[in-house]
């Protein structure tokens, strides 16, 4: 019957975003009753090494919300061509159009709202689906009622949408919450962007939202102006449904910082609008030719991919724990436990596109074999690129592709460099003062040389068309002699030694080289 279109990213937009959004997702799903109903969330420009926002809060969503939710992931690389034109990290017009293009064509209606709204049918026995089912063609708005932060934050249970809607019906009367704020036409009400319902075919006819609106604010008003021209009027559903907004202005978000806020031009995009159509974007709105990843939380979750990959790559432990040592005398000992480290490596790559090509420069055959198995089991289809300069590594896995480093470096979307001892036995006790053998020293020099080359020439060797820097993952680069080398080149956070893994992109400030980390003896850094 209808498609709800939302957008956002995995960040902290405003106060207590995770709770507001979970309350909203669950409440919207609760008032759906048609099998074709859907919630479309465009996760826009979340960093590649983060999960999408809905994935991050999936444990707080109801089963029904997960069933109706479709997540479309717009990657940073897909946004970067617009980065210089806006201060915003998430763009409304592009996001809503991406969802509209990919919405269920069987649904007659599209509803634009946001991830902090609760929609309450005025009749308790009525769903939003049944309301839309009986609705005449048109363009509809409702007023937005504000919900004080203390009410939704302290009194709402994220996973009890029925209870939350019941409370709202009571509070609306007891606490005088329902105040209608009228606006200038075609904006019938203030904050109209929290409920605009239009026919899907009308949205396609007028070419979606205006993608020239890159500075924030007034995308909703522009749509209202254009749909009012197209339809000839703006109607209301105030007699059918109330909308409540979880107020979150205690902490300023990117688009409500008072006088500092940048806005789209009101004259151009509202008052001077003379046509509903956008012929300049008629063939391109919603990026129809771009491959956009879709994620469903009721199937094939990141957690399941992660555990499937690890389970395929290694057997369960047979002892309660294994030990290592931070003694400063062992700073030169490069032995480490591959099985313990592999989960932290997989954790770094899991959220990347499944077509990612990863370059793996390694010394230990065990790491290569286990990682290749996990890579395939996690659903990745891109190749593992292993330079021929690496000696003695298994290369028969179907995911592995070999070649000279100079040939492969320009194909890689992601880099992994491992600084281990090829001669280490998998069952060996780690960090006991183990010396390097001649072959270990030779292999480590090779890894260090290729790492320095890849990091220092990352910009020059990027795959054609790529604009953002590639990420480097270092294995066994904490609290040993390769720690300074890795952090001289890569802007990595300081991680606990137990993970054995650091990650980041090449440093832009070359003046920090040699000044980032230096070992100073028994007191550590």
Secondary structure, 3 states (H helix, E strand, C coil): CEEEEEEECCCCCCCCHHHHHHHHHHHHHHCCCCCCCEEEEEEECCCCCCCCHHHHCHHHCCHHHHHHEEEEEECHHHHHHHHHHCCCCCCHHHHHHHHHHCCCCCCCEEEECCCCEEEEECCCCCCHHHHHHCCCCCEEECCEEEECHHHHHHHCCCCCHHHHHHHHHHHHHHCCCCCCCECCCCCCECCHHHCEEEEHHHHHHCCCCCCCCCCCCCHHHHHHHHHHHHHCCCEECCCCEEEEEECCCCCCCCCCCHHHCCCCCHHHHHHCCCCCCCHHHCCCCCCCCCCCEEEECCCCCHHHHHHHHHHHHCCCCCCCCCCCCCCHHHCCCCCCCHHHHHHHHHHHHCCCCCCCCEEEECCCHHHHHHHHHHHHHCCCCCCEEEECCCCCCCCCCCCEEEECHHHHHHHCCEEEEECCCCCCCCCCCCCCCCCCCHHHHHHHHHHHHHHHHHHHCCCCCCCCCCCCCCEEEEECCCCCCCHHHHHHHEEECCCCHHHCEEEEEECCCHHHCCCCCCCCCCCCC
